[in-house]
Amino acid sequence: MIEKQVLRYLEGLRARQPLPLRVTLWDGSTVALGDETRVQLRLNGAASARYFVKPSLAALGEGFVEGHLDVDGDIRDIVGIAETLSRDSDDRRGLGRLPSWITRHTRKSDRKAIEYHYDVSNEFYSLWLDPRMLYSCAYFRGGDEDLATAQVQKLDHICRKLMLAPGHKLLDIGCGWGAMAIHAASRYGADVVGVTLSTNQYELARERVRAAGLEGRVEIRLQDYRDIPGDASFDRISSIGMFEHVGLKNLRGYFDAVHRLLKPGGVAMNHGITSSDADNRSVGLGAGEFIDKYVFPDGELPHVALAIRELSAAGLELTDAESLRRHYAKTLWHWSDAFEKNLGRLTELAGDRRARIWRVYLAGCAHGFAHGWMNLYQLLAIKPIAGPAGAASPLPLTRDYMYGAS
């Protein structure tokens, strides 16, 4: 019987890998995998066994999302145990599959993927993001700031790196709900164009621009970055948490577009998640497969070396690269904690299945960034301009200017 096979597996697992986990089978049988119990896992039927007997983060996540497994306990403990179970069954120690990107990332598929992820409801996101609804890594100057403060610090950090000044024309690629555009216009005097593929983001961003009295300074467009007309149109370009959607095969075209739209002597900032695998493989132990299936359809993470190579091939000059991996782990735990706190209302808004997806995704990503499975880099680049002494840069000789008082 399948019950006996599962019990034998659990007993073997307890012998080689004690865990603070109690597993209850569909027939009521219970096995404790350690001397203490912090997490309770229930298999809801015989079919549930396939998700657990050969566990990976993809299998465990799918089993939970689809209701075959139920789990109780602190989300941090749950994710840590899931990783341990996955490593126990994976001799490859985290080698993910090579991305199958050959047929991905048409304009139609990119828009569909963005709408799948972002067009849930604005209230859904508002319950676990900061008040400005910044859905990207915050910047913790001291380490113990609240999320809202850290997100404003992130915007200022980017604006300082760009040396944004009154009269500059800024393009914000993937503008979200408009926080960067509004901040750049209201605090730094920039004239901003923000583009997004999400209808919900577009509509709320426009409302927020109107409420801030910035309609003459900020334009929000429902537009693909590849369709932005003109050459050398912008003094500054920011792209915050967007290039994860570009696709490996399109990285060169993406940076070509940045180069085309940036004025000579202009400055661009790319703030995005990168793979920790030098061969651009997805996150291991099945985590990448889960994210691709349930969270970010067609999302692909390049290693920072590939991003820098394609940026350089497009004619941009890299001037600074800063890892914010630890900052993103903090950000994601803030989001996960808020999600857990508001789980009842979020489930009402999105349904049990989608709420389960987001619980796994936010806590899993927080765990992954904390353990170095992924990284996040801010890549600052310029479009050099010919000068009497050679290729001139608009930036100072040192980084001191980046760290002035907010």
Secondary structure by P-SEA (a helix, b strand, c coil): caaaaaaaaaaaaaacccccbbbbccccbbbbccccccbbbbbcccccccccccccaaaaaaaaaaccccccccaaaaaaaaaaaaaaacccccccccccccccccaaaaaaaaaacccccaaaaaacccccccccccccccccccaaaaaaaaaaaaaaaacccccbbbbbccccccaaaaaaaacccccbbbbbccaaaaaaaaaaaaaacccccbbbbccccccccccccccbbbbccccccccccaaaaaaaaaaaaccccbbbbbbbbbbccccccccccaaaaaaacccccccccccaaaaaaaaaaacccccccccaaaaaaaaaaaaaaaaaaaaaaaaaaccaaaaaaaaaaaaaaaaaaaaccbbbbbbbbbcccccccccccccccccccccccc
